[in-house]
């Protein structure tokens, strides 16, 4: 096995690693986005409820 082959293997490993990390990052980003969206919806609903309470009293 020559030095060139070792470099190729290492380059392939790094490429695979980068791809894997990118996918994990996307998954995490998606989850965080969903959680933030959920929190925003809950806050919006809370605001609506507050406004309705104010007008009914």
VENWO-V120295 format. One record per residue. SS is DSSP state (a for helix, b for strand, c for the rest). PSI is psi in whole degrees, 0 to 359 (999 if undefined). NEAR is the number of other C-alpha atoms within 10 Angstrom. Layout:
{{SS	PSI	NEAR} {SS	PSI	NEAR}}
This chain:
{{c	119	5} {c	171	6} {a	324	8} {a	318	9} {a	319	10} {a	317	11} {a	318	11} {a	315	11} {a	314	12} {a	317	12} {a	319	12} {a	318	12} {a	314	12} {a	320	12} {a	314	12} {a	316	12} {a	315	12} {a	319	12} {a	316	12} {a	316	12} {a	321	12} {a	318	12} {a	317	12} {a	318	12} {a	318	12} {a	315	12} {a	313	12} {a	316	12} {a	319	12} {a	313	12} {a	312	12} {a	321	12} {a	318	12} {a	318	12} {a	317	12} {a	319	12} {a	317	12} {a	314	12} {a	319	12} {a	318	12} {a	316	12} {a	318	12} {a	319	12} {a	317	12} {a	320	12} {a	317	12} {a	316	12} {a	315	12} {a	317	11} {a	315	11} {a	316	11} {a	318	11} {a	318	10} {a	318	9} {a	336	7} {a	336	6} {c	999	5}}
